[in-house]
Amino acid sequence: MHVIAVPFIPEIRLYTAHPGSGLRRLTETEGDADPLPPYWAYPWAGGLVLARYFLDRPEIVTGRRVLDLGAGSGLVGIAAMKAGASEVFAAEIDRNGLAAIGLNAAENGVSITAIGSDLTPGPPPSVDLVAVGDLYYESRLAERVTAFLDRCLDAGIDVLIGDPGRAYLPRSRLRQLAEYRVPDFGVGRDADIRPSAVFALEP
């Protein structure tokens, strides 16, 4: 991996995959001729817009405890800490993603508590804000995540979602707060830059 400034977020630098990094081998399974790239080694659109929003509007997170759910590289949590959050928890079930979160937090001079378990079946965490980037790409995952976020709302926790408009986004319950034009997962060409938004999830 090499360290680069994040597209549209030059304040943050991340360890990122490149063609010679060999990171695809971490996702290989026997008989898999074309393994998927490791999702945590690239910025995704939802994470990019949440991170940009926190840095542009630090009052959203200043002094608050934040959970970055499905943290991937840790981008959103890092942005929250840089914007003044009192504490950030980054939940990520992939062990390589957990390692990336630690490396990226250190690279950016912030401290983040990484959690290597699936929080969605459990109770609301002791935080003030849950940030969710890019978890609405699969129906069952979307149902599980939304049920967890509903428990968070019931407990008085604010929920923000960053997403470019994936298929299983609960659109009828979202209030748009901001929109940015950013690339999505592993995409950097100008032609592929498109609008993505930050939403508040409402009961």
C-alpha positions as CSV (number, residue, x, y, z in Angstrom):
1,M,0.0,0.0,0.0
2,H,1.0,3.6,-0.4
3,V,-0.2,6.7,1.4
4,I,-2.1,9.3,-0.5
5,A,-4.2,12.4,0.2
6,V,-7.9,11.4,-0.1
7,P,-9.7,12.7,-3.2
8,F,-11.7,15.8,-2.2
9,I,-10.4,15.6,1.3
10,P,-6.7,16.7,1.3
11,E,-6.7,17.1,5.0
12,I,-6.7,13.3,5.4
13,R,-4.1,10.8,4.1
14,L,-4.9,7.0,3.8
15,Y,-3.0,3.8,3.1
16,T,-4.5,2.9,-0.3
17,A,-4.3,0.0,-2.7
18,H,-2.6,0.4,-6.0
19,P,-1.9,-2.1,-8.9
20,G,1.3,-3.4,-7.5
21,S,0.2,-3.6,-3.8
22,G,-0.9,-7.2,-4.0
23,L,-3.8,-6.6,-1.7
24,R,-6.2,-8.6,-3.8
25,R,-4.6,-11.8,-2.5
26,L,-6.2,-11.0,0.9
27,T,-9.6,-11.6,-0.6
28,E,-8.7,-14.7,-2.7
29,T,-10.5,-18.0,-2.1
30,E,-9.7,-21.3,-3.7
31,G,-10.7,-21.4,-7.3
32,D,-11.4,-17.6,-7.4
33,A,-9.7,-16.5,-10.7
34,D,-10.7,-12.8,-10.2
35,P,-10.9,-11.9,-6.5
36,L,-12.6,-8.6,-5.5
37,P,-10.3,-5.8,-4.4
38,P,-10.3,-5.2,-0.6
39,Y,-13.1,-2.7,0.0
40,W,-11.3,-1.2,3.0
41,A,-8.4,-0.1,0.8
42,Y,-10.3,2.4,-1.2
43,P,-12.5,5.4,-0.3
44,W,-16.2,5.0,-1.1
45,A,-18.6,7.8,-2.1
46,G,-20.7,7.6,1.1
47,G,-17.6,7.8,3.3
48,L,-16.1,10.6,1.3
49,V,-19.2,12.8,1.7
50,L,-19.6,12.1,5.4
51,A,-15.9,12.9,6.0
52,R,-16.2,16.1,3.9
53,Y,-19.4,17.1,5.8
54,F,-17.8,16.7,9.2
55,L,-14.8,18.7,8.2
56,D,-16.9,21.4,6.6
57,R,-19.4,21.5,9.6
58,P,-17.4,20.6,12.7
59,E,-20.2,21.6,15.0
60,I,-21.9,18.4,13.9
61,V,-19.4,16.3,15.8
62,T,-17.5,18.7,18.2
63,G,-17.5,17.3,21.7
64,R,-19.6,14.3,20.7
65,R,-19.0,10.5,20.8
66,V,-19.3,9.1,17.3
67,L,-19.7,5.5,16.0
68,D,-18.4,4.9,12.4
69,L,-20.4,1.8,11.5
70,G,-18.9,-0.4,8.8
71,A,-15.8,1.8,9.0
72,G,-13.7,0.3,6.2
73,S,-10.5,2.4,6.1
74,G,-11.6,4.5,9.1
75,L,-12.0,7.6,6.9
76,V,-15.2,8.9,8.5
77,G,-14.0,8.3,12.0
78,I,-10.7,10.1,11.3
79,A,-12.6,13.1,9.9
80,A,-14.8,13.1,13.0
81,M,-11.8,13.2,15.3
82,K,-10.2,15.9,13.2
83,A,-13.4,17.9,13.4
84,G,-13.4,17.8,17.2
85,A,-15.3,14.6,18.3
86,S,-14.5,13.7,21.9
87,E,-14.3,10.0,21.0
88,V,-14.7,7.8,18.0
89,F,-15.5,4.1,17.7
90,A,-14.9,2.4,14.4
91,A,-16.8,-0.9,13.9
92,E,-15.4,-3.1,11.2
93,I,-15.8,-6.9,10.9
94,D,-12.9,-7.5,8.5
95,R,-9.7,-8.1,10.3
96,N,-7.6,-6.5,7.6
97,G,-9.9,-3.5,7.7
98,L,-9.2,-3.2,11.4
99,A,-5.5,-3.2,10.8
100,A,-6.1,-0.4,8.1
101,I,-8.0,1.7,10.6
102,G,-5.1,1.6,13.1
103,L,-2.6,2.5,10.4
104,N,-4.7,5.3,9.0
105,A,-5.5,6.7,12.4
106,A,-1.8,6.8,13.3
107,E,-1.0,8.4,9.9
108,N,-3.4,11.2,10.7
109,G,-2.4,11.7,14.3
110,V,-5.8,10.7,15.8
111,S,-6.9,8.1,18.3
112,I,-9.8,5.8,17.4
113,T,-11.2,2.8,19.2
114,A,-11.6,0.0,16.7
115,I,-14.3,-2.7,17.3
116,G,-14.0,-5.9,15.4
117,S,-17.5,-7.3,15.8
118,D,-20.9,-6.8,14.1
119,L,-22.8,-4.4,16.3
120,T,-26.1,-4.6,14.3
121,P,-27.7,-7.4,16.3
122,G,-27.1,-5.7,19.6
123,P,-28.4,-2.7,21.6
124,P,-27.6,0.9,20.8
125,P,-24.1,1.9,21.7
126,S,-23.2,4.7,24.2
127,V,-22.6,7.4,21.6
128,D,-24.3,10.6,20.5
129,L,-24.0,10.1,16.7
130,V,-23.9,7.1,14.4
131,A,-22.4,7.6,10.9
132,V,-23.1,5.1,8.2
133,G,-21.4,5.2,4.9
134,D,-22.1,2.8,2.0
135,L,-24.0,0.0,3.7
136,Y,-27.1,0.0,1.5
137,Y,-25.8,-2.1,-1.4
138,E,-27.4,-5.4,-0.4
139,S,-31.0,-6.0,0.8
140,R,-30.4,-8.2,3.9
141,L,-27.6,-6.0,5.1
142,A,-29.8,-2.9,4.6
143,E,-32.6,-4.5,6.6
144,R,-30.2,-5.4,9.5
145,V,-28.5,-2.0,9.5
146,T,-31.8,-0.1,9.4
147,A,-33.2,-2.1,12.3
148,F,-30.1,-1.3,14.3
149,L,-30.3,2.4,13.4
150,D,-34.0,2.4,14.5
151,R,-32.9,1.2,17.9
152,C,-30.3,4.0,17.9
153,L,-32.9,6.6,17.1
154,D,-35.2,5.3,19.8
155,A,-32.4,5.8,22.2
156,G,-32.0,9.4,21.2
157,I,-28.9,8.9,19.1
158,D,-28.6,10.9,15.9
159,V,-28.0,9.0,12.7
160,L,-26.3,10.3,9.5
161,I,-26.0,8.3,6.3
162,G,-23.6,8.9,3.4
163,D,-24.6,7.3,0.1
164,P,-24.6,7.9,-3.7
165,G,-28.1,6.5,-4.0
166,R,-27.7,2.7,-3.8
167,A,-30.6,0.4,-4.4
168,Y,-31.6,-0.3,-0.8
169,L,-31.4,3.1,0.7
170,P,-34.5,3.9,2.8
171,R,-35.2,7.0,0.8
172,S,-38.7,7.8,2.3
173,R,-37.1,8.3,5.7
174,L,-34.1,10.5,4.7
175,R,-33.6,14.2,4.9
176,Q,-30.8,15.5,2.7
177,L,-28.3,17.7,4.5
178,A,-25.6,18.1,1.9
179,E,-24.5,17.0,-1.5
180,Y,-21.0,16.6,-3.0
181,R,-19.7,15.3,-6.3
182,V,-17.2,12.6,-5.6
183,P,-15.9,9.3,-7.1
184,D,-17.2,6.0,-5.8
185,F,-15.4,2.8,-4.8
186,G,-12.0,2.6,-6.5
187,V,-13.1,5.1,-9.2
188,G,-11.0,8.2,-9.9
189,R,-11.8,9.3,-13.4
190,D,-13.6,12.6,-13.8
191,A,-16.3,10.9,-15.9
192,D,-17.3,8.7,-13.0
193,I,-17.7,11.5,-10.5
194,R,-21.3,11.9,-9.5
195,P,-23.5,13.4,-6.8
196,S,-23.5,11.7,-3.4
197,A,-25.3,13.0,-0.3
198,V,-25.3,13.1,3.4
199,F,-28.7,12.3,4.9
200,A,-30.3,12.4,8.4
201,L,-32.3,9.2,9.1
202,E,-35.7,10.1,10.6
203,P,-38.1,7.9,12.6
